[in-house]
Every structure is written in structure tokens, then in C-alpha cells.
Amino acid sequence: MRIDILTLFPEMFEGVLGASILGKAAEKGIVQYRVVNFRDYSESKHGTVDDMPYGGGGGMVLKPEPLFNAVEAVSEQAKPRVILMCPQGKPYRQQLAEELSQEQHLVLVCGHYEGYDERIREHLVTDEVSIGDYVLTGGELAAMVVVDSVVRLLPGALGNERSAVADSFSTGLLEHPHYTRPPEFRGWKVPDILLSGHHANIEHWRLKESLRRTMERRPELLDQIELTPEMKALLAELEEERKNSGRAKD
Ligand code: 6GU
């Protein structure tokens, strides 16, 4: 996969793309990153990328020419997905990360100003994405979130292939609790069942704890998945526990 990032602040990406899984994926040749300063594609000699909005009002608007030129310069033959990072975009979800991980070429566009000229939205980008309902000073941090969530899904990017499928949101449930040594720390014990070596019981416990967490923290996620008979039985057990104790988890 090739990922091109168009930004006015390329230095923001240095650490993130060079470290850990994202850096290793590039070293292994699984992904290639290019960080492009789209000011270099301005058509003015001063490198202007923004201008005042027609109709007046505050703030500046990103001009179309630099971004069209920059996208066209990185596009080569095939048509890449061109993703505009903006608070008005479609809420970013694991499902979109999975879809984007199937692409050959992504172009992420990061703005830092009040807005983008509407012709960028209408005629240049294929997707508009927001990473949540809060305002960032620019699209760069959001683009890093997208790159991270996509690259970790590329085959070979994670050392352990299993961890990409089991984690929260690919199963549709939040992850169950994890424990490691020591078996007792400051008087707090690891649940006996995890030390039992009984694999089927452990899997059943993990599923129950995943459901408990999801029910407590993100109940709306339960409406979005298909429940197996085992899940339905466990949810009934959890409901029963809740009724009997008032507060299940204290
Ligand atoms: Cl993609 N950009 C900005 N500027 N703010 C955001 C965002 C993106 N997603 C959430 N807030």
C-alpha cells in the first residue's frame, strides 16, 4: 500500500510514521509513506494556499489549486482514495479502516484553516472523514489515527496475526480483561479460571466478561451485532446477576 499525506506541517508526521508498528511496516515494505507539503504546489510565488472567503466573514479558506495540483502529482495512473480530514466528515469507524486497508493507494488531505473551498469537496476527494465530535486544530492528528488503524490491518504488519482479529470492534464487543504474572499482586488475585488451564471454560469466561464490559460501557454496540445462543445465555446470566446485586461490579 502507498499512503500519501498532504499537509502544511510535514514535520508533525516524522515520529509517528517512523516508530513502532507503523515504522516497522514501512521497513518491511508493507507500506510506503510520502508526506507532501502542498504549499509546494501553490501557483503563487509566495506559496499562498489560502484566501479570504467570498461573501465575507472571518477565517481563511484553503484554495483549490494547491490541493488539486498536489493530488494530481501523487496520483500516477490509478485513481486513489482521496480522504479529506474534517470535522464535518463521516464518523470514522473500524469498518472504514477495514475497507481502506483493502486499497492500494490512499491520499489523506489535512487542512489547518477554517475550511476548504467547496470545489475540493465536490471534485477532488472521494471521502470526508472525522475522527470524533470534538474540534482539532488541524487534520494531521486525525490522519495519523487513520494511518495507524489501517496499517495495523495490513497482512504482516502486526507480529501476531491473531491480535488484529480478536480486538475490540472487529468482534463488535469490547475486549475482556487481561492478566499476566504475578498471580497475586498487592493482594489482588487473578481470577482462578484463568489459571485452570481449561481452555473452553476460559473462552466462555472471556466472552462473558466481554459482554459485561460492552453492556456496562457501550450497550449500543450490542444492537449492532448478531448474538449467538451462547451470547444470549450469557447476557441473561449477566442480567440476572445485575438484578440480584443491585450493582454487579463493586
Ligand atoms: Cl478529521 N479534523 C479536525 N480539524 N478536527 C476534527 C477531525 C478532523 N475529527 C474530529 N475533529
Residues whose N, C-alpha, C, O or C-beta is under 5 A from the ligand:
A	BS01	6GU	M85 C86 P87 V129 S130 I131 G132 Y134 V135 L136 T137 G138 G139 A142
